[in-house]
Amino acid sequence: MIRMKTALVTGASSGIGAATARQLAAAGYRVICAARRAERIATLADEIGGAAVVCDITSDADVARLAEAVGDRLDVLVNNAGGALGQEPVAEADLDKWAAMIATNTVGTARVTKALLPALIAAEGVVVFVTSMAADAGYEGGAGYCAAKAGERAVVESLRLELFDQPVRITEIAPGMVRTDEFALTRFDGDRERADKVYAGVAEPLLAEDVADAIVFMATRPKHVNIDRLAIRPRAQAAMHKVHRTAVS
């Protein structure tokens, strides 16, 4: 009997995570949707024929329950949970927000990966870390988020070296400007006007589905192929600091 492959997506309640869960399910995977918001992931799991596990990746107990739900084998882990909080300069930094970003993007991601590595190795699986172009360099107002994502990248790079002789692939996707329902809104504490300004005049930012499509491509390569890092951004974004915007009336 052919075993149905299993994928786990963290942060699956919205945005890139939800889009990735849907596309992995369409590609034939049984998808475990993990996030803090129970109702959202339950609805998504019902839609795609998967399973929902409520999990805060900053909690040892939650991640232990997640590993128990996964079992002995896991083919794909998409480390997507994380996010940005605030955009103040260092001189005005809310360090509690910095700590929260590092706790999720860096430490939380490492916690999940550590717990699930045995199942991934057993299945000769693949881990896709969703970092950000913010890991490439700092920008004004981005120090805390850049630090958190650079820390996550350090986990990726170290893990790949540590597991070079194991049958598991360690990959990273670094998105640029992606317009989702919640990312910028969460960053600016629900301030819709500030959130909308992030994308003002940009005709075609990336969508969650664009990033999900790339993640599924990375996860479904032959087992000897490792996409170390894939940078993805809209055509309008030449660099973090250079984005083509049309006049906004």
For each residue, the residues with C-beta under 8 A, 3 or more apart:
1:
2:
3: 73
4: 28 29 30
5: 28 29 30 75 76 123
6: 29 30 31 32 70 73 74 75 76 123
7: 21 24 29 30 31 32 74 75 76 77 78 219
8: 31 32 34 66 70 74 76 77 78 116
9: 12 17 20 21 24 31 32 33 34 78 80
10: 17 34 35 55 57 78 79 80 81 109 112
11: 14 15 16 17 34 35 80 81 82 83
12: 9 17 18 20 21 31 33 34 35 41 44 80
13: 17 18 33 35 36 37 40 41 44
14: 11 17 18 40 180 181 182
15: 11 18 19 178 180 181 182 183 208
16: 11 19 20 80 130 175 178 180 208 211 212 215
17: 9 10 11 12 13 14 20 21 33 35 78 80 81
18: 12 13 14 15 21 22 33 40 44 208
19: 15 16 22 23 207 208 209 211 212
20: 9 12 16 17 23 24 78 80 211 212 215 216
21: 7 9 12 17 18 24 25 31 33 44 48 50
22: 18 19 25 26 44 47 48 212
23: 19 20 26 27 209 212 213 215 216
24: 7 9 20 21 27 29 31 76 78 216 219
25: 21 22 28 29 30 31 48 49 50
26: 22 23 48
27: 23 24 216 220
28: 4 5 25
29: 4 5 6 7 24 25 75 76
30: 4 5 6 7 25 49 50 51
31: 6 7 8 9 12 21 24 25 45 48 50 51
32: 6 7 8 9 50 51 52 53 69 70
33: 9 12 13 17 18 21 41 44 45 48 50 51 52 53
34: 8 9 10 11 12 41 52 53 54 55 57 66 81
35: 10 11 12 13 17 40 41 54 55 81
36: 13 54 55 56
37: 13 40 41 54
38: 41 42 52 54
39: 42 43
40: 13 14 18 35 37 43 44
41: 12 13 33 34 35 37 38 44 45 52 53 54
42: 38 39 45 46 52
43: 39 40 46 47
44: 12 13 18 21 22 33 40 41 47 48 50 52
45: 31 33 41 42 48 49 50 51 52
46: 42 43 49
47: 22 43 44
48: 21 22 25 26 31 33 44 45
49: 25 30 45 46
50: 21 25 30 31 32 33 44 45
51: 30 31 32 33 45 69
52: 32 33 34 38 41 42 44 45
53: 32 33 34 41 65 66 69
54: 34 35 36 37 38 41 62
55: 10 34 35 36 59 62 63 65 66
56: 36 59 62
57: 10 34 62 63 81 104 108 109 111 112
58: 103 104 107 108 111
59: 55 56 62 63
60: 63 64 111
61: 64 65
62: 54 55 56 57 59 65 66
63: 55 57 59 60 66 67 111 112 115
64: 60 61 67 68 115
65: 53 55 61 62 68 69
66: 8 34 53 55 62 63 69 70 112 115 116
67: 63 64 70 115 116 119
68: 64 65 71
69: 32 51 53 65 66
70: 6 8 32 66 67 74 116 119
71: 68 74 119
72: 118 119 122
73: 3 6 119 122 123 125
74: 6 7 8 70 71 77 116 119 120 122 123 125
75: 5 6 7 29 120 123 125 126
76: 5 6 7 8 24 29 125 126 127 128 219
77: 7 8 74 112 113 116 120 125 126 127 128
78: 7 8 9 10 17 20 24 128 130 215 219
79: 10 109 112 113 127 128 129 130 152
80: 9 10 11 12 16 17 20 130
81: 10 11 17 34 35 57 104 108 109 112
82: 11 101 104 105 108 109 130 148 149 152
83: 11 101 104 105 183 186 187
84: 87 101 134 142 145 183 186 187
85: 94 97 100 101 144 145 186 187
86: 93 94 97 141 144 187 188 189
87: 84 141 142 187 188
88: 92 93 94 141
89: 92 93 140 141 143
90: 93 143
91:
92: 88 89
93: 86 88 89 90 97 98 143 144
94: 85 86 88 97 98
95: 98 99 144
96: 99 100
97: 85 86 93 94 100 101 144
98: 93 94 95 101 102 143 144 147 148
99: 95 96 102 103
100: 85 96 97 103 104
101: 82 83 84 85 97 98 104 105 106 144 145 147 148
102: 98 99 105 106 107 144 147 148 151
103: 58 99 100 106 107 108
104: 57 58 81 82 83 100 101 107 108 109 148
105: 82 83 101 102 108 109 145 148 149 151 152
106: 101 102 103 109 110 148 151 152 155
107: 58 102 103 104 110 111
108: 57 58 81 82 103 104 105 111 112
109: 10 57 79 81 82 104 105 106 112 113 129 152 155
110: 106 107 113 114 155
111: 57 58 60 63 107 108 114 115
112: 10 57 63 66 77 79 81 108 109 115 116
113: 77 79 109 110 116 117 127 155 159
114: 110 111 117
115: 63 64 66 67 111 112
116: 8 66 67 70 74 77 112 113 119 120
117: 113 114 120 121 163 168
118: 72 121 122
119: 67 70 71 72 73 74 116 122 123 125
120: 74 75 77 116 117 123 125 126 127 168
121: 117 118 124 125 163 166 167 168
122: 72 73 74 118 119
123: 5 6 73 74 75 119 120
124: 121 167 168 223
125: 73 74 75 76 77 119 120 121 168 169
126: 75 76 77 120 168 169 170 171 218 219 221
127: 76 77 79 113 120 159 168 169 170 171
128: 76 77 78 79 171 172 173 215 218 219
129: 79 109 152 153 155 156 170 171 172 173
130: 16 78 79 80 82 173 175 211 215
131: 134 135 149 152 153 156 172 173 174
132: 135 145 149 174 175 176
133: 136 174 175 176 231 233 240
134: 84 131 139 142 145 146 149 150 240
135: 131 132 146 149 150 152 153 174
136: 133 174 240
137: 146 240
138: 142 143 146
139: 134 142 146 240 241
140: 89
141: 86 87 88 89
142: 84 87 134 138 139 145 146
143: 89 90 93 98 138 146 147
144: 85 86 93 95 97 98 101 102 147 148
145: 84 85 101 105 132 134 142 148 149
146: 134 135 137 138 139 142 143 149 150
147: 98 101 102 143 144 150 151
148: 82 98 101 102 104 105 106 144 145 151 152
149: 82 105 131 132 134 135 145 146 152 153
150: 134 135 146 147 153 154
151: 102 105 106 147 148 154 155
152: 79 82 105 106 109 129 131 135 148 149 155 156
153: 129 131 135 149 150 156 157 172 174
154: 150 151 157 158
155: 106 109 110 113 129 151 152 158 159
156: 129 131 152 153 159 160 170 172 229
157: 153 154 160 161
158: 154 155 161 162
159: 113 127 155 156 162 163 170
160: 156 157 163 164 170 226 228
161: 157 158 164
162: 158 159
163: 117 121 159 160 166 168 170
164: 160 161
165:
166: 121 163
167: 121 124 223
168: 117 120 121 124 125 126 127 163
169: 125 126 127 223 225 226
170: 126 127 129 156 159 160 163 226
171: 126 127 128 129 218 219 226 227 228 229 230
172: 128 129 131 153 156 228 229 230
173: 128 129 130 131 211 214 215 218 229 230 231 232
174: 131 132 133 135 136 153 229 230 231 232
175: 16 130 132 133 178 206 211 232 233
176: 132 133 206 231 232 233 234 237 240
177: 198 199 202 205 206 233 234 236 237 243
178: 15 16 175 183 205 206 207 208 210 211
179: 184 199 202 205 206 207
180: 14 15 16 183 207 208
181: 14 15 185
182: 14 15 185 186
183: 15 83 84 178 180 186 187
184: 179 187 188 194 195 196 198 199
185: 181 182 188 190 191 192 195
186: 83 84 85 182 183 189 190
187: 83 84 85 86 87 183 184 195
188: 86 87 184 185 191 194 195
189: 86 186
190: 185 186
191: 185 188 194 195
192: 185 195 196
193: 196 197
194: 184 188 191 197 198
195: 184 185 187 188 191 192 198
196: 184 192 193 199 200
197: 193 194 200
198: 177 184 194 195
199: 177 179 184 196 202 205
200: 196 197 245 248
201: 245 246 247 248
202: 177 179 199 205 234 236 237 243 244 245
203: 236 246
204: 234 235 236
205: 177 178 179 199 202 234 236 237
206: 175 176 177 178 179 210 211 232 233 234
207: 19 178 179 180 210 211
208: 15 16 18 19 178 180 211 212
209: 19 23 212 213
210: 178 206 207 213 214 232
211: 16 19 20 130 173 175 178 206 207 208 214 215 232
212: 16 19 20 22 23 208 209 215 216
213: 23 209 210 216 217
214: 173 210 211 217 218 230 232
215: 16 20 23 78 128 130 173 211 212 218 219
216: 20 23 24 27 212 213 219 220
217: 213 214 220 221 227
218: 126 128 171 173 214 215 221 227 230
219: 7 24 76 78 126 128 171 215 216
220: 27 216 217
221: 126 217 218 225 226 227
222: 225
223: 124 167 169
224:
225: 169 221 222
226: 160 169 170 171 221
227: 171 217 218 221 230
228: 160 171 172
229: 156 171 172 173 174
230: 171 172 173 174 214 218 227
231: 133 173 174 176
232: 173 174 175 176 206 210 211 214
233: 133 175 176 177 206 237
234: 176 177 202 204 205 206 237
235: 204
236: 177 202 203 204 205 243 244 245
237: 176 177 202 205 233 234 240 242 243 244
238: 242 243 244
239: 242
240: 133 134 136 137 139 176 237
241: 139
242: 237 238 239
243: 177 202 236 237 238
244: 202 236 237 238
245: 200 201 202 236 248
246: 201 203
247: 201
248: 200 201 245
249:
